Amino acid sequence: MATHLLTPPSLQPTLSSPSAARLRTAASLAHPLLPSRLRLATPRARPFPRRRAMSATVRSSLIDPDGGALVELVAPPDRRAALRAEAEALPRVRLAPVDLQWAHVLAEGWASPLRGFMREAEYLQSLHFNCIRLPDGGLVNMSLPIVLAIGDAEKEQIGDKPDVALQGPEGGVVAILRRVEIYPHNKEERIARTWGTTAPGLPYVDEAITSAGNWLIGGDLEVLEPIKYNDGLDHYRLSPRQLRNEFDKRAADAVFAFQLRNPVHNGHALLMNDTRRRLLEMGYKNPILLLHPLGGFTKADDVPLPVRMEQHSKVLEDGVLDPETTIVSIFPSPMHYAGPTEVQWHAKARINAGANFYIVGRDPAGMGHPTEKRDLYNPDHGKKVLSMAPGLEKLNILPFKVAAYDTVAKKMAFFDPSRSQDFLFISGTKMRTFAKNGENPPDGFMCPGGWKVLVDYYNSLQSEEAVPAPV
């Protein structure tokens, strides 16, 4: 499989000043016929400007945001009262919960350089090219359309007015969308191009597209205040700016991101710890792991976010991952389950958060076919697409080895094809089945504290199902 190759920073000239920071850049050390996307990636040194106190420090600006700067769309506090007053006179569009999650994504800069829900030109580029062209001619990856649907009645109400107020699911005004553009929402084309199928049963389609309006409205977004969910997890929802600041505080010289929507088992931990070991061997001094579970919409049979976050905390508490070198944060995006198309979005968003390495494994963002007994996507295509995707050239892609349960060593280990009979593959579905049935997985599959969280969750579901419904 083609992907980036990495050269240890120790092989490159570095500055002796403690303010030096190594940045990854493309180098022509590989075979001259290889495309530049596949050539060796080598860190180079660059001194960073001094801060106010005139003390030099290593910064985490290991990778620039798309477009060169984070696009943050939350209004400053001194504008909020005026915006609320302005919103009272504007036509309103009510956001569904998934729409609010996308507003959150846009507000914090995860989708930089987007400044709001896509207008038609941006939508078409995203839908047909998986990227958007910048004014300077450069490209940024944008594989998923970030759009807002409205119905006929809302379109008529808006008329030719340039601005609209966006109302949250609970009723309060969340944002103002300015200089709006309304254009047709061809759902079939959107679904076919995003998922590669129009088969019934696609979770995100059922949740957010099928019943959505026949029009899309785009414009520049101004969010009144930071979006909160008040679910006890908001302290985990660090914005790209906050994450970059945290990487600064920890003096990170590499940040490697790992997304998951399942509980962390010891195979995941093996992968993450092995990645850090590899980065240390390459000469990095303080690589930091961004453990970044997806926190937006997920399908009904996925483990809910609060349970996953409790399980993740047990993994750190039990020492499976090192809290000193790990940051756990929630990525607010909804989940499409759109395979190789969606995994580009997941990687692109982490660029904006400052990660310069992205771990990708088997069938990222995939799922089973909704009507047939097979995978919806080729399990290897996600990592292959990432290695070639336009607009992701500055991100190091780290394809991970397959981990499975070694029945001889009685622990999770990297799969060895020479003794394949000794390995047991435990899928997410099988793991959930164990927990639902109260069965213990093999010793060494997951830390005991984390497994107990899952078992308790499924026990609670069974208790709820056992309570008779009121007559």
C-alpha positions as a Markdown table, in Angstrom:
| # | Residue | x | y | z |
|---|---|---|---|---|
| 1 | Met | 0.0 | 0.0 | 0.0 |
| 2 | Ala | 1.4 | 3.4 | -0.9 |
| 3 | Thr | 1.7 | 6.0 | 1.8 |
| 4 | His | 4.0 | 8.6 | 3.3 |
| 5 | Leu | 7.4 | 7.3 | 4.4 |
| 6 | Leu | 9.0 | 9.0 | 7.4 |
| 7 | Thr | 12.6 | 10.0 | 7.9 |
| 8 | Pro | 13.8 | 10.5 | 11.5 |
| 9 | Pro | 14.4 | 14.1 | 12.4 |
| 10 | Ser | 17.9 | 13.1 | 13.7 |
| 11 | Leu | 19.0 | 12.8 | 10.1 |
| 12 | Gln | 18.1 | 16.5 | 9.4 |
| 13 | Pro | 20.1 | 19.5 | 10.5 |
| 14 | Thr | 18.4 | 21.1 | 13.6 |
| 15 | Leu | 18.9 | 24.4 | 15.4 |
| 16 | Ser | 20.6 | 24.3 | 18.8 |
| 17 | Ser | 18.3 | 26.9 | 20.2 |
| 18 | Pro | 15.6 | 25.5 | 22.5 |
| 19 | Ser | 13.1 | 27.6 | 20.6 |
| 20 | Ala | 13.6 | 25.5 | 17.5 |
| 21 | Ala | 10.7 | 23.4 | 16.4 |
| 22 | Arg | 10.7 | 20.7 | 13.7 |
| 23 | Leu | 8.1 | 21.0 | 11.0 |
| 24 | Arg | 7.3 | 18.2 | 8.5 |
| 25 | Thr | 7.9 | 19.1 | 4.9 |
| 26 | Ala | 8.1 | 17.2 | 1.7 |
| 27 | Ala | 11.6 | 16.2 | 0.7 |
| 28 | Ser | 12.9 | 14.8 | -2.6 |
| 29 | Leu | 14.8 | 11.9 | -1.0 |
| 30 | Ala | 12.7 | 9.2 | -2.6 |
| 31 | His | 13.0 | 7.8 | -6.1 |
| 32 | Pro | 12.6 | 10.7 | -8.6 |
| 33 | Leu | 9.8 | 9.0 | -10.4 |
| 34 | Leu | 7.6 | 8.7 | -7.2 |
| 35 | Pro | 4.8 | 11.3 | -7.0 |
| 36 | Ser | 5.6 | 14.0 | -4.5 |
| 37 | Arg | 2.7 | 12.8 | -2.3 |
| 38 | Leu | 4.6 | 9.5 | -1.7 |
| 39 | Arg | 8.1 | 10.9 | -1.1 |
| 40 | Leu | 9.9 | 10.9 | 2.2 |
| 41 | Ala | 8.5 | 13.3 | 4.7 |
| 42 | Thr | 11.3 | 14.9 | 6.7 |
| 43 | Pro | 11.0 | 17.4 | 9.7 |
| 44 | Arg | 12.9 | 20.6 | 9.2 |
| 45 | Ala | 13.8 | 23.2 | 11.8 |
| 46 | Arg | 12.4 | 26.6 | 12.1 |
| 47 | Pro | 12.8 | 29.1 | 15.0 |
| 48 | Phe | 9.5 | 30.5 | 16.3 |
| 49 | Pro | 9.0 | 34.1 | 17.3 |
| 50 | Arg | 9.5 | 35.1 | 20.9 |
| 51 | Arg | 6.5 | 35.7 | 23.1 |
| 52 | Arg | 5.8 | 38.7 | 25.2 |
| 53 | Ala | 8.0 | 37.7 | 28.1 |
| 54 | Met | 10.9 | 37.3 | 25.6 |
| 55 | Ser | 11.2 | 33.7 | 26.5 |
| 56 | Ala | 11.5 | 31.2 | 23.7 |
| 57 | Thr | 9.4 | 28.1 | 23.7 |
| 58 | Val | 8.6 | 25.1 | 21.5 |
| 59 | Arg | 5.2 | 25.7 | 19.8 |
| 60 | Ser | 2.8 | 23.1 | 18.5 |
| 61 | Ser | 2.4 | 24.8 | 15.2 |
| 62 | Leu | 3.5 | 21.6 | 13.6 |
| 63 | Ile | 1.1 | 22.1 | 10.7 |
| 64 | Asp | -0.8 | 25.2 | 9.5 |
| 65 | Pro | -4.6 | 25.2 | 9.4 |
| 66 | Asp | -6.1 | 24.9 | 6.0 |
| 67 | Gly | -6.1 | 28.3 | 4.3 |
| 68 | Gly | -3.3 | 29.4 | 6.6 |
| 69 | Ala | -5.4 | 30.5 | 9.6 |
| 70 | Leu | -8.2 | 29.1 | 11.8 |
| 71 | Val | -11.6 | 30.4 | 10.8 |
| 72 | Glu | -13.4 | 31.0 | 14.2 |
| 73 | Leu | -17.0 | 32.2 | 13.9 |
| 74 | Val | -18.1 | 32.8 | 17.5 |
| 75 | Ala | -18.9 | 36.5 | 18.1 |
| 76 | Pro | -17.0 | 38.3 | 20.8 |
| 77 | Pro | -19.0 | 38.9 | 24.0 |
| 78 | Asp | -19.4 | 42.6 | 23.4 |
| 79 | Arg | -21.4 | 41.9 | 20.1 |
| 80 | Arg | -23.8 | 39.3 | 21.5 |
| 81 | Ala | -26.5 | 41.7 | 22.8 |
| 82 | Ala | -26.6 | 43.5 | 19.4 |
| 83 | Leu | -26.8 | 40.2 | 17.5 |
| 84 | Arg | -29.7 | 39.0 | 19.7 |
| 85 | Ala | -31.6 | 42.2 | 19.0 |
| 86 | Glu | -30.8 | 42.0 | 15.3 |
| 87 | Ala | -32.0 | 38.3 | 15.2 |
| 88 | Glu | -35.5 | 39.3 | 16.5 |
| 89 | Ala | -36.3 | 41.0 | 13.2 |
| 90 | Leu | -34.9 | 38.3 | 10.9 |
| 91 | Pro | -36.7 | 35.3 | 9.4 |
| 92 | Arg | -35.8 | 32.1 | 11.2 |
| 93 | Val | -34.6 | 28.6 | 10.3 |
| 94 | Arg | -34.9 | 26.0 | 13.0 |
| 95 | Leu | -31.9 | 23.7 | 13.3 |
| 96 | Ala | -32.2 | 19.9 | 13.8 |
| 97 | Pro | -29.7 | 18.4 | 16.3 |
| 98 | Val | -27.4 | 17.3 | 13.5 |
| 99 | Asp | -27.5 | 20.8 | 12.0 |
| 100 | Leu | -26.5 | 22.2 | 15.4 |
| 101 | Gln | -23.5 | 19.8 | 15.5 |
| 102 | Trp | -22.4 | 21.1 | 12.0 |
| 103 | Ala | -22.8 | 24.7 | 13.3 |
| 104 | His | -20.5 | 23.8 | 16.2 |
| 105 | Val | -18.0 | 22.3 | 13.7 |
| 106 | Leu | -18.0 | 25.4 | 11.6 |
| 107 | Ala | -17.9 | 27.8 | 14.6 |
| 108 | Glu | -14.7 | 26.4 | 16.0 |
| 109 | Gly | -12.8 | 26.1 | 12.8 |
| 110 | Trp | -12.7 | 22.4 | 12.2 |
| 111 | Ala | -13.8 | 23.0 | 8.6 |
| 112 | Ser | -11.4 | 26.0 | 8.0 |
| 113 | Pro | -11.4 | 27.8 | 5.6 |
| 114 | Leu | -15.2 | 27.5 | 5.4 |
| 115 | Arg | -16.9 | 30.5 | 6.9 |
| 116 | Gly | -20.4 | 29.0 | 7.1 |
| 117 | Phe | -22.8 | 26.5 | 5.5 |
| 118 | Met | -21.8 | 26.0 | 1.9 |
| 119 | Arg | -23.1 | 28.1 | -0.9 |
| 120 | Glu | -23.7 | 26.3 | -4.2 |
| 121 | Ala | -20.2 | 26.7 | -5.7 |
| 122 | Glu | -18.6 | 25.3 | -2.5 |
| 123 | Tyr | -21.2 | 22.5 | -2.4 |
| 124 | Leu | -20.5 | 21.4 | -6.0 |
| 125 | Gln | -16.8 | 21.4 | -5.5 |
| 126 | Ser | -17.1 | 19.3 | -2.4 |
| 127 | Leu | -19.6 | 16.9 | -4.0 |
| 128 | His | -17.7 | 16.4 | -7.2 |
| 129 | Phe | -14.1 | 17.0 | -6.4 |
| 130 | Asn | -13.8 | 16.3 | -2.6 |
| 131 | Cys | -11.9 | 19.6 | -2.3 |
| 132 | Ile | -12.3 | 23.4 | -2.6 |
| 133 | Arg | -10.1 | 25.7 | -4.5 |
| 134 | Leu | -8.8 | 28.7 | -2.6 |
| 135 | Pro | -8.6 | 32.3 | -4.0 |
| 136 | Asp | -4.8 | 31.8 | -4.5 |
| 137 | Gly | -5.4 | 28.7 | -6.6 |
| 138 | Gly | -4.5 | 26.2 | -3.9 |
| 139 | Leu | -6.7 | 23.3 | -2.8 |
| 140 | Val | -8.0 | 22.2 | 0.5 |
| 141 | Asn | -9.7 | 18.9 | 1.1 |
| 142 | Met | -13.4 | 19.1 | 1.8 |
| 143 | Ser | -14.9 | 15.7 | 1.1 |
| 144 | Leu | -18.2 | 16.0 | 2.9 |
| 145 | Pro | -20.7 | 18.7 | 2.0 |
| 146 | Ile | -21.5 | 20.8 | 5.1 |
| 147 | Val | -24.9 | 22.2 | 4.2 |
| 148 | Leu | -28.2 | 23.3 | 5.8 |
| 149 | Ala | -31.5 | 22.1 | 4.3 |
| 150 | Ile | -34.7 | 24.2 | 4.4 |
| 151 | Gly | -38.3 | 23.5 | 3.2 |
| 152 | Asp | -40.5 | 25.3 | 0.8 |
| 153 | Ala | -42.2 | 27.3 | 3.5 |
| 154 | Glu | -39.0 | 28.5 | 5.0 |
| 155 | Lys | -37.7 | 29.5 | 1.5 |
| 156 | Glu | -40.8 | 31.5 | 0.9 |
| 157 | Gln | -40.6 | 33.2 | 4.3 |
| 158 | Ile | -37.0 | 34.2 | 3.6 |
| 159 | Gly | -37.7 | 35.6 | 0.2 |
| 160 | Asp | -35.0 | 38.0 | -0.9 |
| 161 | Lys | -33.8 | 38.9 | 2.6 |
| 162 | Pro | -30.0 | 38.7 | 2.9 |
| 163 | Asp | -29.8 | 37.4 | 6.4 |
| 164 | Val | -31.6 | 34.8 | 8.5 |
| 165 | Ala | -31.5 | 33.8 | 12.2 |
| 166 | Leu | -30.7 | 30.2 | 13.1 |
| 167 | Gln | -32.7 | 28.8 | 16.0 |
| 168 | Gly | -31.5 | 25.9 | 18.0 |
| 169 | Pro | -33.4 | 22.6 | 18.6 |
| 170 | Glu | -34.5 | 23.9 | 22.0 |
| 171 | Gly | -35.7 | 27.3 | 20.6 |
| 172 | Gly | -33.0 | 29.9 | 21.3 |
| 173 | Val | -31.2 | 31.8 | 18.6 |
| 174 | Val | -27.8 | 30.2 | 17.9 |
| 175 | Ala | -26.4 | 32.2 | 15.0 |
| 176 | Ile | -27.1 | 34.6 | 12.1 |
| 177 | Leu | -26.4 | 33.4 | 8.6 |
| 178 | Arg | -25.5 | 36.3 | 6.3 |
| 179 | Arg | -25.6 | 37.0 | 2.6 |
| 180 | Val | -27.5 | 33.8 | 2.1 |
| 181 | Glu | -27.8 | 31.8 | -1.1 |
| 182 | Ile | -30.6 | 29.3 | -1.6 |
| 183 | Tyr | -30.3 | 26.5 | -4.2 |
| 184 | Pro | -31.9 | 23.1 | -4.9 |
| 185 | His | -31.2 | 20.1 | -2.7 |
| 186 | Asn | -30.9 | 17.2 | -5.1 |
| 187 | Lys | -30.9 | 14.5 | -2.4 |
| 188 | Glu | -30.4 | 11.5 | -4.7 |
| 189 | Glu | -27.3 | 13.0 | -6.3 |
| 190 | Arg | -25.9 | 14.0 | -2.8 |
| 191 | Ile | -26.5 | 10.5 | -1.4 |
| 192 | Ala | -25.1 | 8.7 | -4.4 |
| 193 | Arg | -21.9 | 10.8 | -4.6 |
| 194 | Thr | -21.2 | 10.8 | -0.9 |
| 195 | Trp | -22.0 | 7.1 | -0.1 |
| 196 | Gly | -21.6 | 5.5 | -3.6 |
| 197 | Thr | -25.0 | 3.9 | -3.1 |
| 198 | Thr | -28.6 | 4.9 | -2.6 |
| 199 | Ala | -29.4 | 1.7 | -0.8 |
| 200 | Pro | -32.0 | 2.1 | 2.0 |
| 201 | Gly | -30.9 | 2.0 | 5.6 |
| 202 | Leu | -27.9 | 4.4 | 5.5 |
| 203 | Pro | -28.0 | 5.8 | 9.1 |
| 204 | Tyr | -27.1 | 9.4 | 8.4 |
| 205 | Val | -29.3 | 9.6 | 5.4 |
| 206 | Asp | -32.3 | 8.3 | 7.4 |
| 207 | Glu | -31.4 | 10.8 | 10.2 |
| 208 | Ala | -30.6 | 14.0 | 8.3 |
| 209 | Ile | -31.4 | 13.8 | 4.6 |
| 210 | Thr | -34.5 | 11.8 | 3.7 |
| 211 | Ser | -36.9 | 14.1 | 5.6 |
| 212 | Ala | -34.9 | 17.3 | 5.0 |
| 213 | Gly | -36.1 | 20.1 | 2.9 |
| 214 | Asn | -35.7 | 20.4 | -0.9 |
| 215 | Trp | -33.5 | 23.5 | -0.7 |
| 216 | Leu | -30.1 | 24.2 | 0.7 |
| 217 | Ile | -29.2 | 27.6 | 2.2 |
| 218 | Gly | -25.6 | 28.8 | 2.5 |
| 219 | Gly | -24.0 | 31.9 | 3.9 |
| 220 | Asp | -21.4 | 33.4 | 6.3 |
| 221 | Leu | -22.1 | 32.2 | 9.8 |
| 222 | Glu | -21.8 | 34.3 | 13.0 |
| 223 | Val | -22.4 | 32.2 | 16.1 |
| 224 | Leu | -23.7 | 34.1 | 19.1 |
| 225 | Glu | -21.8 | 32.2 | 21.8 |
| 226 | Pro | -19.8 | 29.0 | 22.1 |
| 227 | Ile | -22.1 | 26.0 | 21.5 |
| 228 | Lys | -22.6 | 23.8 | 24.7 |
| 229 | Tyr | -24.6 | 20.7 | 25.3 |
| 230 | Asn | -24.8 | 20.7 | 29.1 |
| 231 | Asp | -24.4 | 17.0 | 29.2 |
| 232 | Gly | -21.5 | 16.9 | 31.6 |
| 233 | Leu | -19.0 | 16.4 | 28.8 |
| 234 | Asp | -18.5 | 20.0 | 27.5 |
| 235 | His | -15.1 | 20.1 | 29.3 |
| 236 | Tyr | -13.9 | 17.4 | 26.8 |
| 237 | Arg | -15.0 | 19.4 | 23.8 |
| 238 | Leu | -11.8 | 21.3 | 23.1 |
| 239 | Ser | -11.7 | 23.5 | 20.0 |
| 240 | Pro | -8.9 | 23.5 | 17.5 |
| 241 | Arg | -7.5 | 26.6 | 19.2 |
| 242 | Gln | -7.7 | 25.1 | 22.7 |
| 243 | Leu | -6.0 | 21.9 | 21.4 |
| 244 | Arg | -3.2 | 23.8 | 19.8 |
| 245 | Asn | -2.7 | 25.7 | 23.1 |
| 246 | Glu | -2.6 | 22.5 | 25.0 |
| 247 | Phe | 0.0 | 21.1 | 22.6 |
| 248 | Asp | 2.0 | 24.2 | 23.3 |
| 249 | Lys | 1.8 | 23.8 | 27.0 |
| 250 | Arg | 3.0 | 20.2 | 26.7 |
| 251 | Ala | 5.9 | 21.2 | 24.4 |
| 252 | Ala | 4.8 | 18.7 | 21.8 |
| 253 | Asp | 7.1 | 18.2 | 18.8 |
| 254 | Ala | 4.7 | 15.8 | 17.1 |
| 255 | Val | 1.0 | 15.2 | 17.5 |
| 256 | Phe | -0.6 | 12.0 | 16.3 |
| 257 | Ala | -4.4 | 11.8 | 16.2 |
| 258 | Phe | -6.5 | 8.7 | 16.5 |
| 259 | Gln | -10.2 | 8.8 | 15.9 |
| 260 | Leu | -12.6 | 6.1 | 17.1 |
| 261 | Arg | -16.3 | 5.7 | 17.7 |
| 262 | Asn | -16.0 | 2.5 | 19.8 |
| 263 | Pro | -14.6 | 1.7 | 23.2 |
| 264 | Val | -10.8 | 1.5 | 23.4 |
| 265 | His | -9.6 | -2.1 | 23.7 |
| 266 | Asn | -6.0 | -3.2 | 24.2 |
| 267 | Gly | -5.4 | -3.6 | 20.5 |
| 268 | His | -6.1 | 0.1 | 20.0 |
| 269 | Ala | -3.8 | 0.8 | 22.9 |
| 270 | Leu | -1.1 | -1.4 | 21.4 |
| 271 | Leu | -1.4 | 0.6 | 18.2 |
| 272 | Met | -1.2 | 4.0 | 19.9 |
| 273 | Asn | 1.7 | 3.1 | 22.1 |
| 274 | Asp | 3.6 | 1.6 | 19.3 |
| 275 | Thr | 3.1 | 4.7 | 17.2 |
| 276 | Arg | 4.6 | 6.8 | 20.0 |
| 277 | Arg | 7.5 | 4.4 | 20.2 |
| 278 | Arg | 8.1 | 4.7 | 16.4 |
| 279 | Leu | 8.0 | 8.5 | 16.6 |
| 280 | Leu | 10.5 | 8.4 | 19.5 |
| 281 | Glu | 12.8 | 6.2 | 17.5 |
| 282 | Met | 12.7 | 8.6 | 14.7 |
| 283 | Gly | 14.1 | 11.3 | 17.0 |
| 284 | Tyr | 11.0 | 13.2 | 18.2 |
| 285 | Lys | 11.3 | 14.0 | 21.9 |
| 286 | Asn | 7.7 | 14.5 | 23.0 |
| 287 | Pro | 5.1 | 13.1 | 20.7 |
| 288 | Ile | 1.6 | 13.7 | 22.1 |
| 289 | Leu | -1.4 | 11.4 | 21.4 |
| 290 | Leu | -4.7 | 13.1 | 20.6 |
| 291 | Leu | -7.3 | 10.4 | 21.4 |
| 292 | His | -10.3 | 12.0 | 19.6 |
| 293 | Pro | -13.5 | 10.1 | 19.8 |
| 294 | Leu | -16.3 | 11.3 | 17.5 |
| 295 | Gly | -19.0 | 13.0 | 19.5 |
| 296 | Gly | -21.8 | 13.9 | 17.0 |
| 297 | Phe | -24.5 | 11.7 | 15.6 |
| 298 | Thr | -23.8 | 8.0 | 15.5 |
| 299 | Lys | -26.0 | 5.0 | 14.6 |
| 300 | Ala | -28.3 | 3.5 | 17.1 |
| 301 | Asp | -26.3 | 0.4 | 17.9 |
| 302 | Asp | -23.0 | 2.3 | 18.5 |
| 303 | Val | -22.0 | 2.7 | 22.2 |
| 304 | Pro | -23.3 | 6.2 | 23.3 |
| 305 | Leu | -20.8 | 9.0 | 23.8 |
| 306 | Pro | -21.2 | 9.3 | 27.6 |
| 307 | Val | -20.4 | 5.5 | 28.0 |
| 308 | Arg | -17.5 | 5.7 | 25.7 |
| 309 | Met | -16.0 | 8.7 | 27.5 |
| 310 | Glu | -16.3 | 6.9 | 30.8 |
| 311 | Gln | -14.6 | 3.9 | 29.3 |
| 312 | His | -11.8 | 6.0 | 27.9 |
| 313 | Ser | -11.2 | 7.5 | 31.3 |
| 314 | Lys | -10.9 | 4.1 | 32.8 |
| 315 | Val | -8.3 | 3.2 | 30.1 |
| 316 | Leu | -6.1 | 6.1 | 31.3 |
| 317 | Glu | -6.9 | 5.4 | 34.9 |
| 318 | Asp | -5.7 | 1.8 | 34.5 |
| 319 | Gly | -2.5 | 3.0 | 32.9 |
| 320 | Val | -3.2 | 1.4 | 29.5 |
| 321 | Leu | -2.5 | 4.8 | 28.0 |
| 322 | Asp | -0.2 | 7.4 | 29.7 |
| 323 | Pro | -2.2 | 10.5 | 30.8 |
| 324 | Glu | 1.0 | 12.6 | 30.6 |
| 325 | Thr | 1.3 | 12.0 | 26.9 |
| 326 | Thr | -2.4 | 11.7 | 25.9 |
| 327 | Ile | -5.1 | 14.3 | 25.4 |
| 328 | Val | -8.6 | 13.0 | 25.3 |
| 329 | Ser | -11.0 | 15.3 | 23.6 |
| 330 | Ile | -14.4 | 15.0 | 21.8 |
| 331 | Phe | -14.6 | 15.7 | 18.0 |
| 332 | Pro | -18.0 | 17.3 | 17.6 |
| 333 | Ser | -18.7 | 16.1 | 14.0 |
| 334 | Pro | -21.7 | 13.9 | 13.1 |
| 335 | Met | -20.8 | 10.5 | 11.6 |
| 336 | His | -21.8 | 9.7 | 8.0 |
| 337 | Tyr | -20.4 | 6.1 | 7.8 |
| 338 | Ala | -19.3 | 7.1 | 4.2 |
| 339 | Gly | -16.0 | 5.1 | 4.2 |
| 340 | Pro | -13.1 | 6.5 | 2.0 |
| 341 | Thr | -15.0 | 9.7 | 1.4 |
| 342 | Glu | -15.6 | 10.5 | 5.0 |
| 343 | Val | -12.2 | 9.5 | 6.3 |
| 344 | Gln | -10.7 | 12.4 | 4.3 |
| 345 | Trp | -12.9 | 14.8 | 6.3 |
| 346 | His | -11.8 | 13.1 | 9.6 |
| 347 | Ala | -8.1 | 13.6 | 8.6 |
| 348 | Lys | -8.6 | 17.2 | 7.3 |
| 349 | Ala | -10.3 | 18.3 | 10.5 |
| 350 | Arg | -7.3 | 17.1 | 12.6 |
| 351 | Ile | -5.0 | 19.3 | 10.5 |
| 352 | Asn | -6.9 | 22.3 | 11.7 |
| 353 | Ala | -6.5 | 21.1 | 15.3 |
| 354 | Gly | -2.7 | 21.0 | 14.8 |
| 355 | Ala | -2.1 | 17.2 | 14.4 |
| 356 | Asn | 0.7 | 16.4 | 11.9 |
| 357 | Phe | 0.3 | 12.6 | 12.0 |
| 358 | Tyr | -3.0 | 10.7 | 11.5 |
| 359 | Ile | -3.4 | 7.0 | 12.3 |
| 360 | Val | -5.7 | 5.1 | 9.9 |
| 361 | Gly | -6.6 | 1.5 | 10.0 |
| 362 | Arg | -9.0 | -1.1 | 8.5 |
| 363 | Asp | -12.2 | 0.3 | 7.0 |
| 364 | Pro | -12.2 | 3.7 | 8.6 |
| 365 | Ala | -15.6 | 5.3 | 8.7 |
| 366 | Gly | -17.1 | 2.2 | 7.1 |
| 367 | Met | -20.0 | -0.1 | 8.1 |
| 368 | Gly | -21.8 | -3.2 | 6.9 |
| 369 | His | -23.9 | -2.9 | 3.8 |
| 370 | Pro | -27.4 | -1.9 | 4.9 |
| 371 | Thr | -29.2 | -4.6 | 2.8 |
| 372 | Glu | -26.5 | -7.2 | 2.0 |
| 373 | Lys | -24.2 | -9.3 | 4.1 |
| 374 | Arg | -20.9 | -7.6 | 3.2 |
| 375 | Asp | -18.8 | -4.6 | 4.0 |
| 376 | Leu | -20.2 | -1.4 | 2.3 |
| 377 | Tyr | -16.6 | -0.4 | 1.4 |
| 378 | Asn | -13.4 | -2.2 | 0.6 |
| 379 | Pro | -11.6 | -2.3 | 4.0 |
| 380 | Asp | -8.3 | -1.2 | 2.6 |
| 381 | His | -9.6 | 1.7 | 0.5 |
| 382 | Gly | -9.7 | 4.3 | 3.3 |
| 383 | Lys | -6.0 | 4.3 | 4.0 |
| 384 | Lys | -5.2 | 4.1 | 0.2 |
| 385 | Val | -7.4 | 7.1 | -0.5 |
| 386 | Leu | -5.8 | 9.1 | 2.3 |
| 387 | Ser | -2.3 | 8.5 | 0.9 |
| 388 | Met | -3.4 | 10.1 | -2.4 |
| 389 | Ala | -6.1 | 12.6 | -1.4 |
| 390 | Pro | -5.7 | 16.1 | -2.8 |
| 391 | Gly | -5.4 | 18.7 | -0.1 |
| 392 | Leu | -3.9 | 16.4 | 2.5 |
| 393 | Glu | -0.3 | 16.4 | 1.3 |
| 394 | Lys | 1.0 | 18.1 | 4.5 |
| 395 | Leu | -0.4 | 15.4 | 6.8 |
| 396 | Asn | 1.6 | 12.3 | 7.6 |
| 397 | Ile | -0.6 | 9.2 | 7.2 |
| 398 | Leu | 0.2 | 6.3 | 9.6 |
| 399 | Pro | -1.5 | 3.1 | 8.4 |
| 400 | Phe | -1.6 | 0.8 | 11.3 |
| 401 | Lys | -0.9 | -2.9 | 11.5 |
| 402 | Val | -3.7 | -5.3 | 12.2 |
| 403 | Ala | -4.0 | -6.2 | 15.8 |
| 404 | Ala | -5.8 | -9.3 | 17.1 |
| 405 | Tyr | -5.9 | -11.5 | 20.2 |
| 406 | Asp | -2.9 | -13.8 | 20.4 |
| 407 | Thr | -4.3 | -17.0 | 22.0 |
| 408 | Val | -0.7 | -18.2 | 22.8 |
| 409 | Ala | 0.5 | -15.0 | 24.4 |
| 410 | Lys | -3.0 | -14.3 | 25.8 |
| 411 | Lys | -2.9 | -10.6 | 24.9 |
| 412 | Met | -3.6 | -8.3 | 22.0 |
| 413 | Ala | -0.7 | -8.4 | 19.5 |
| 414 | Phe | 0.1 | -7.4 | 15.9 |
| 415 | Phe | -1.1 | -10.2 | 13.6 |
| 416 | Asp | 1.5 | -12.6 | 12.4 |
| 417 | Pro | 0.5 | -14.3 | 9.2 |
| 418 | Ser | 3.0 | -17.1 | 9.7 |
| 419 | Arg | 0.9 | -18.4 | 12.6 |
| 420 | Ser | -2.5 | -17.1 | 11.7 |
| 421 | Gln | -4.2 | -20.0 | 13.5 |
| 422 | Asp | -3.1 | -18.5 | 16.8 |
| 423 | Phe | -5.0 | -15.2 | 16.4 |
| 424 | Leu | -8.6 | -14.4 | 17.2 |
| 425 | Phe | -10.3 | -11.4 | 15.6 |
| 426 | Ile | -12.8 | -9.7 | 17.9 |
| 427 | Ser | -14.8 | -7.2 | 15.9 |
| 428 | Gly | -16.7 | -4.3 | 17.5 |
| 429 | Thr | -19.9 | -6.2 | 16.9 |
| 430 | Lys | -18.5 | -9.3 | 18.7 |
| 431 | Met | -17.3 | -7.1 | 21.5 |
| 432 | Arg | -20.7 | -5.6 | 22.0 |
| 433 | Thr | -22.3 | -9.1 | 21.9 |
| 434 | Phe | -19.9 | -10.3 | 24.7 |
| 435 | Ala | -20.9 | -7.2 | 26.8 |
| 436 | Lys | -24.7 | -7.6 | 26.1 |
| 437 | Asn | -24.6 | -11.3 | 27.1 |
| 438 | Gly | -22.5 | -10.7 | 30.2 |
| 439 | Glu | -19.7 | -12.8 | 28.8 |
| 440 | Asn | -16.1 | -11.9 | 29.5 |
| 441 | Pro | -13.8 | -11.4 | 26.6 |
| 442 | Pro | -10.4 | -13.2 | 26.6 |
| 443 | Asp | -8.0 | -12.0 | 29.3 |
| 444 | Gly | -5.9 | -9.1 | 28.0 |
| 445 | Phe | -8.5 | -7.9 | 25.5 |
| 446 | Met | -9.6 | -4.8 | 27.5 |
| 447 | Cys | -8.6 | -3.4 | 30.8 |
| 448 | Pro | -11.0 | -4.6 | 33.6 |
| 449 | Gly | -12.2 | -1.1 | 34.5 |
| 450 | Gly | -13.1 | -0.3 | 30.9 |
| 451 | Trp | -14.9 | -3.6 | 30.4 |
| 452 | Lys | -17.0 | -3.1 | 33.5 |
| 453 | Val | -18.2 | 0.2 | 32.1 |
| 454 | Leu | -19.5 | -1.6 | 29.0 |
| 455 | Val | -21.1 | -4.5 | 30.9 |
| 456 | Asp | -22.9 | -2.0 | 33.3 |
| 457 | Tyr | -24.2 | -0.1 | 30.3 |
| 458 | Tyr | -25.7 | -3.1 | 28.6 |
| 459 | Asn | -27.1 | -4.4 | 31.9 |
| 460 | Ser | -28.8 | -1.1 | 32.3 |
| 461 | Leu | -30.4 | -1.5 | 28.9 |
| 462 | Gln | -31.7 | -4.9 | 29.7 |
| 463 | Ser | -33.1 | -3.6 | 33.0 |
| 464 | Glu | -35.0 | -0.9 | 31.1 |
| 465 | Glu | -36.4 | -3.4 | 28.6 |
| 466 | Ala | -37.6 | -5.6 | 31.5 |
| 467 | Val | -39.7 | -2.8 | 32.9 |
| 468 | Pro | -43.3 | -3.2 | 31.6 |
| 469 | Ala | -44.6 | -0.3 | 29.7 |
| 470 | Pro | -47.5 | 1.7 | 31.3 |
| 471 | Val | -50.9 | 0.7 | 30.1 |
